[in-house]
């Protein structure tokens, strides 16, 4: 059963936003990114499936909650849809956890900014596969 209860969005800087529980709302919550649903142990989330490729900012609070690296804004929800396949809001009992982690992350970001520090996450060849270069030869494509 479709619910009007809003979803929770988590921005990379730790800001928590309310997101309408609709396709358009979720898209807007992801800054119009390509939706990918990821299922965590306690949470589900919509992420921008191209977040890393677009070099979006590492989302530390959401990564802690989902136990996987995610980039860009995230919209949290329950980890399974309802019987009709509709998105269900995150269980209310987890709201305090989300608020606590995001609040602490905002303190870390503010402190780093005040001290002129830059928080940087670098991807490695383990997170981004090396490019495949294909040349077209007389026998068709071949990987170089």
C-alpha positions as CSV (number, residue, x, y, z in Angstrom):
1,X,0.0,0.0,0.0
2,X,1.5,3.3,-1.1
3,X,2.2,5.6,1.9
4,X,2.5,9.4,2.0
5,X,5.0,9.1,4.8
6,X,8.1,10.9,3.6
7,X,11.5,9.2,3.2
8,X,14.8,10.5,4.7
9,X,17.6,11.8,2.5
10,X,21.2,12.0,3.7
11,X,23.5,14.5,1.9
12,X,27.3,13.9,1.9
13,X,27.8,16.8,4.3
14,X,25.5,15.1,6.8
15,X,22.4,17.2,6.2
16,X,19.2,15.2,6.7
17,X,16.3,16.2,4.4
18,X,12.8,15.0,4.0
19,X,12.1,13.4,0.6
20,X,8.6,12.8,-0.8
21,X,7.8,9.1,-1.2
22,X,7.4,9.1,-4.9
23,X,9.5,8.4,-8.0
24,X,9.8,12.2,-8.6
25,X,10.6,12.9,-5.0
26,X,13.3,10.2,-4.9
27,X,14.8,11.5,-8.1
28,X,14.9,15.0,-6.7
29,X,16.4,13.7,-3.5
30,X,19.3,12.3,-5.6
31,X,19.7,15.5,-7.5
32,X,18.2,13.8,-10.6
33,X,20.7,11.0,-10.5
34,X,20.1,7.5,-12.0
35,X,18.3,5.5,-9.4
36,X,19.8,2.3,-8.0
37,X,18.3,0.5,-5.1
38,X,20.7,-1.1,-2.6
39,X,19.6,-3.4,0.1
40,X,21.4,-3.2,3.5
41,X,20.9,-5.3,6.5
42,X,18.6,-2.8,8.2
43,X,18.1,-0.1,5.5
44,X,17.3,0.1,1.9
45,X,18.5,3.1,0.0
46,X,18.3,4.8,-3.4
47,X,21.6,6.0,-4.6
48,X,22.9,7.5,-7.8
49,X,24.2,4.4,-9.7
50,X,26.8,6.6,-11.4
51,X,27.9,8.5,-8.2
52,X,31.5,7.3,-8.3
53,X,31.8,7.7,-12.0
54,X,30.4,11.3,-11.8
55,X,33.0,11.9,-9.0
56,X,30.2,12.8,-6.5
57,X,31.3,13.5,-3.0
58,X,31.8,10.5,-0.7
59,X,28.8,10.2,1.6
60,X,30.4,9.1,4.9
61,X,27.2,9.0,7.0
62,X,25.2,7.0,4.5
63,X,28.2,4.7,3.9
64,X,28.4,3.9,7.6
65,X,24.6,3.2,7.7
66,X,24.7,1.0,4.5
67,X,28.1,-0.7,5.2
68,X,29.3,0.1,1.7
69,X,30.9,3.1,0.0
70,X,28.3,5.4,-1.6
71,X,28.8,8.7,-3.3
72,X,26.4,11.7,-3.6
73,X,23.1,12.1,-1.9
74,X,21.2,9.0,-0.6
75,X,17.5,8.4,0.1
76,X,16.9,5.9,2.9
77,X,14.0,3.6,3.2
78,X,13.1,0.1,4.5
79,X,15.2,-2.7,3.1
80,X,12.2,-4.4,1.5
81,X,9.2,-3.1,-0.3
82,X,5.6,-3.8,0.8
83,X,3.5,-6.5,-0.7
84,X,2.6,-4.4,-3.7
85,X,6.2,-3.5,-4.4
86,X,6.0,0.1,-3.1
87,X,8.8,1.8,-1.2
88,X,8.3,1.7,2.5
89,X,9.8,4.4,4.8
90,X,12.7,3.4,7.0
91,X,11.6,2.1,10.4
92,X,11.2,5.0,12.8
93,X,13.4,3.1,15.4
94,X,16.4,3.9,13.2
95,X,15.8,7.6,13.0
96,X,17.9,8.3,16.1
97,X,20.8,6.4,14.6
98,X,20.6,8.4,11.4
99,X,20.4,11.7,13.2
100,X,23.3,10.8,15.6
101,X,25.7,9.7,12.8
102,X,24.9,12.7,10.5
103,X,25.2,15.2,13.4
104,X,28.6,13.9,14.3
105,X,29.7,14.0,10.7
106,X,28.6,17.6,10.4
107,X,30.8,18.4,13.4
108,X,33.8,16.7,11.7
109,X,33.2,18.6,8.5
110,X,32.8,22.0,10.3
111,X,36.0,21.4,12.4
112,X,38.0,20.4,9.2
113,X,36.7,23.5,7.4
114,X,37.5,25.8,10.4
115,X,41.0,24.4,10.4
116,X,41.5,24.7,6.6
117,X,41.6,21.0,6.2
118,X,40.3,19.1,3.2
119,X,38.6,15.7,3.7
120,X,39.3,13.6,0.6
121,X,38.5,10.1,-0.4
122,X,40.5,8.7,-3.2
123,X,39.3,5.8,-5.3
124,X,41.8,3.1,-6.2
125,X,41.9,0.5,-8.9
126,X,40.0,-1.8,-6.6
127,X,37.0,0.6,-6.7
128,X,37.2,1.7,-10.3
129,X,38.2,-0.9,-12.9
130,X,41.0,0.1,-15.3
131,X,39.7,1.3,-18.7
132,X,39.5,-1.3,-21.4
133,X,41.0,0.0,-24.7
134,X,39.6,-1.6,-27.8
135,X,41.1,-1.2,-31.2
136,X,39.4,-2.2,-34.4
137,X,41.7,-4.3,-36.5
138,X,41.2,-6.3,-39.7
139,X,39.7,-9.2,-37.7
140,X,37.3,-7.0,-35.7
141,X,37.7,-5.5,-32.2
142,X,40.6,-6.5,-30.0
143,X,41.5,-5.5,-26.5
144,X,44.8,-3.7,-26.2
